[in-house]
Amino acid sequence: MPGITVSPTYCYLTQTMQGVPLRQAKLTIAGLAAGANVVPHGLPAAPLSVLYDPGANGLWGETQPADNTNLYITVGTGGATSGAAYVQY
């Protein structure tokens, strides 16, 4: 969707007890509209997990799981048009 902006802050690299590397990032998202939104995340891989942190009005839901290129966020009527997503990939 035009108008959606994503500003990444790459946090750090960790690893699981089995030695699998996990990268983490905070994606600051703005410009969402009520309803379904396709948000390009710009990460080099599909997120393994996503924690959504909507702005003050809340009302975010995940339309479908994230893939190699996008996050899928549905904003409820009157919901926040900006917020953040914390991802592991």
N, C-alpha and C positions, 0 to 999 in steps of 0.2 A: 504494500500500500504506500502511496506517496505520502510524505510527511512523517513517516516513522523514522526515528533516529536511534541508533544503538552506539553507545560509547563504552568500549571494553576497558576494564582494568584487570590486567593479568596479575594474579595474586602470587601463586607459588606452585612448586612441584612437590608432590609427596609420593609415597608408594605404599602399596598394600603390604601386608605381612608376607605375601607370596612374592613380593618384589615387582609387582606390576605398577608402572608409573601412572600417576593421576595428576593432571593439570587442573588448576582451578582458576576461575575468573568471575568477576562481577560485571554484568552487563547492565548499564543504566539505559533504560528505554523511555522514550518520549514520543508523543504524537499518535497514540492509540485512539481508536474510535470505539463507540459502543458496538457490540457485536463481535464477530470473528475477525481476528487480525493475524496476518502472516508476517512474522518478524525475522528478517535475515540476521543470523547471529554472527556470521563472519569467522567462525572458529574453523580450525583445520580438520576437525572430526565431529561426528555426532556426539552430543552430550550424553553421558552415562546417567547423570541425574541433574535435575533442575529444581531449584527452590525459588518460588516466585514471591516477591515482596512488593505488592502494589502500593501505590501512594496512599494518601490520607483517606480516600473514599473507598478503598478496597474493591471488592466485587470482581476479582479476576478468577478465571478458571482456565484449565488447559484444554483446548479443543481436541488435540490429538498429541501423541508423544512427539518430541523434537526429533528432527532427522538431520542429515548431513549439512543442510543449508538453512533451515528455519526453525523457529519456535512458533507455536500456535497458541495464541492467547485470546480468550473470549472475555470481553469486558461487559459486565452487566450494565443495565440502564442506570446512569448517574454514577458509574464507577470511575475509578482513577484512570486517567489517560497517560500517566507516567508512573514509573517505579523501577524496580530492579529484578534481575534474575541472577541467581548464584548457581554456577554450573561447574560440574566436574566432567572432564572429557579426556 
